[in-house]
Amino acid sequence: MDIYKYLKKDHDKVAELMEQVIATKDLGERQALFETIKLELSLHADTEEKTFYKAIDDATRSKAVEEKVEHANEEHDEIREYLGKLTETPLTDELWIETFGEFKHSVAHHVEEEEGDIFEKAKKYLSHDEAVQLAKDMDALKKQAKKEMAVSEPAPLPAE
């Protein structure tokens, strides 16, 4: 699998989770889905910046391409801000679902630009072999980050 298919798979997974958040009325389920989205998007953005975006930056000195990558990084920051707002807002607050709608729109906009403009530009600079390696690198980084998260969570106290 190359980086383009890998990223598209991530994008589709999060879009499906977002649809489930909108569809459910169960607050417990909504919270669990949101926590999954938060984890998936955080891992996605962090590892994408370290692999795919870095590779594009390294492969080109085109000002136009650099600006597209910079813009995509800014959109990642905006998405992180939405995740923070949603985390701080109680699910029972009407503002939560309104903010989630804005967040969903922001993510969809980012995905559209990335899968269009950035993929198109990257394909001019990255070979097929590089694209395949980037998918492997991004996946390995994600797995490592998940492992580190599992280690950093405190172990439950033993039952008496």
C-alpha positions as CSV (number, residue, x, y, z in Angstrom):
1,M,0.0,0.0,0.0
2,D,1.3,3.5,-0.8
3,I,1.0,6.6,1.3
4,Y,-2.0,7.9,-0.7
5,K,-4.1,4.8,-0.1
6,Y,-2.9,4.7,3.5
7,L,-4.0,8.3,4.2
8,K,-7.3,7.8,2.3
9,K,-8.0,4.8,4.5
10,D,-7.4,6.9,7.6
11,H,-9.6,9.7,6.2
12,D,-12.4,7.3,5.4
13,K,-12.2,5.7,8.9
14,V,-12.6,9.1,10.7
15,A,-15.4,10.2,8.3
16,E,-17.3,7.1,9.2
17,L,-16.7,7.6,13.0
18,M,-18.0,11.2,12.6
19,E,-21.2,10.0,10.9
20,Q,-21.7,7.6,13.8
21,V,-21.3,10.5,16.3
22,I,-23.9,12.5,14.5
23,A,-26.3,9.5,14.2
24,T,-26.2,8.4,17.9
25,K,-28.3,9.9,20.6
26,D,-26.6,7.8,23.3
27,L,-24.2,10.1,25.1
28,G,-21.9,7.3,26.3
29,E,-21.6,6.0,22.8
30,R,-21.0,9.5,21.5
31,Q,-18.2,10.1,24.0
32,A,-16.5,6.7,23.2
33,L,-16.7,7.6,19.4
34,F,-15.3,11.0,20.0
35,E,-12.4,9.6,22.1
36,T,-11.6,7.3,19.2
37,I,-11.7,10.2,16.7
38,K,-9.5,12.2,18.9
39,L,-6.9,9.4,19.1
40,E,-7.1,8.6,15.4
41,L,-6.7,12.2,14.3
42,S,-4.0,13.0,16.7
43,L,-1.9,10.0,15.6
44,H,-2.7,10.7,12.0
45,A,-1.7,14.4,12.0
46,D,1.4,13.9,14.1
47,T,2.7,11.0,12.0
48,E,1.7,12.5,8.7
49,E,3.7,15.6,9.5
50,K,6.8,13.6,10.4
51,T,6.6,11.3,7.3
52,F,4.5,12.5,4.3
53,Y,4.8,16.3,4.8
54,K,8.5,16.0,5.6
55,A,9.1,13.9,2.5
56,I,7.4,16.4,0.3
57,D,9.3,19.3,1.9
58,D,12.6,17.4,1.4
59,A,11.8,16.4,-2.2
60,T,11.0,19.9,-3.5
61,R,12.0,23.4,-3.2
62,S,8.9,24.7,-4.9
63,K,7.5,27.6,-3.0
64,A,3.9,26.7,-4.1
65,V,4.3,23.2,-2.8
66,E,5.9,24.4,0.5
67,E,2.9,26.8,0.9
68,K,0.4,24.0,0.4
69,V,2.2,21.8,3.1
70,E,2.4,24.8,5.4
71,H,-1.4,25.4,4.9
72,A,-2.1,21.7,5.6
73,N,-0.1,22.0,8.9
74,E,-2.1,25.1,9.8
75,E,-5.3,23.1,9.2
76,H,-3.9,20.3,11.5
77,D,-3.5,23.0,14.2
78,E,-7.0,24.2,13.7
79,I,-8.3,20.6,14.0
80,R,-6.3,20.2,17.2
81,E,-7.9,23.3,18.6
82,Y,-11.4,21.9,17.8
83,L,-10.4,18.7,19.6
84,G,-9.5,20.7,22.6
85,K,-12.7,22.7,22.6
86,L,-14.8,19.6,22.2
87,T,-12.9,17.9,25.0
88,E,-13.6,20.8,27.3
89,T,-17.2,21.2,26.4
90,P,-19.7,18.9,28.2
91,L,-21.5,16.5,25.7
92,T,-24.8,17.6,27.3
93,D,-24.2,21.2,26.2
94,E,-25.9,22.2,23.0
95,L,-22.7,23.9,21.9
96,W,-20.9,20.5,21.8
97,I,-22.9,19.2,18.8
98,E,-22.7,22.6,17.0
99,T,-18.9,22.7,17.5
100,F,-18.7,19.1,16.4
101,G,-20.4,20.1,13.1
102,E,-17.9,22.9,12.5
103,F,-15.1,20.5,13.4
104,K,-16.5,17.9,11.0
105,H,-16.6,20.5,8.2
106,S,-13.0,21.6,9.0
107,V,-11.8,18.0,8.7
108,A,-13.7,17.4,5.5
109,H,-12.2,20.6,4.0
110,H,-8.7,19.5,4.9
111,V,-9.2,16.0,3.5
112,E,-10.6,17.4,0.2
113,E,-7.5,19.7,-0.2
114,E,-5.1,17.1,0.8
115,E,-6.5,14.3,-1.4
116,G,-6.7,16.7,-4.3
117,D,-3.9,19.3,-4.3
118,I,-1.3,17.8,-2.0
119,F,-1.6,14.2,-3.3
120,E,-1.3,15.6,-6.9
121,K,1.8,17.6,-6.1
122,A,3.4,14.9,-4.1
123,K,3.1,12.4,-6.9
124,K,5.3,14.6,-9.0
125,Y,8.1,14.5,-6.5
126,L,7.8,11.1,-4.8
127,S,8.5,7.8,-6.5
128,H,6.2,4.9,-6.1
129,D,8.8,3.2,-3.9
130,E,9.1,6.2,-1.7
131,A,5.3,6.4,-1.4
132,V,5.2,2.7,-0.3
133,Q,7.9,3.3,2.2
134,L,6.2,6.4,3.6
135,A,3.1,4.3,4.3
136,K,5.2,1.8,6.2
137,D,7.0,4.5,8.1
138,M,3.8,6.3,9.1
139,D,2.2,3.0,10.2
140,A,5.3,2.1,12.3
141,L,5.3,5.6,13.9
142,K,1.6,5.2,14.8
143,K,2.1,1.8,16.3
144,Q,5.0,3.1,18.4
145,A,3.0,6.0,19.6
146,K,0.1,3.7,20.6
147,K,2.6,1.5,22.5
148,E,4.0,4.5,24.3
149,M,0.5,5.7,25.2
150,A,-0.4,2.3,26.7
151,V,2.8,2.4,28.8
152,S,2.2,5.9,30.0
153,E,-1.3,5.2,31.3
154,P,-1.2,4.3,35.0
155,A,-1.9,0.6,35.7
156,P,-5.1,0.0,37.6
157,L,-4.9,-0.6,41.3
158,P,-5.1,-4.2,42.3
159,A,-8.4,-5.3,43.9
160,E,-8.2,-6.0,47.6
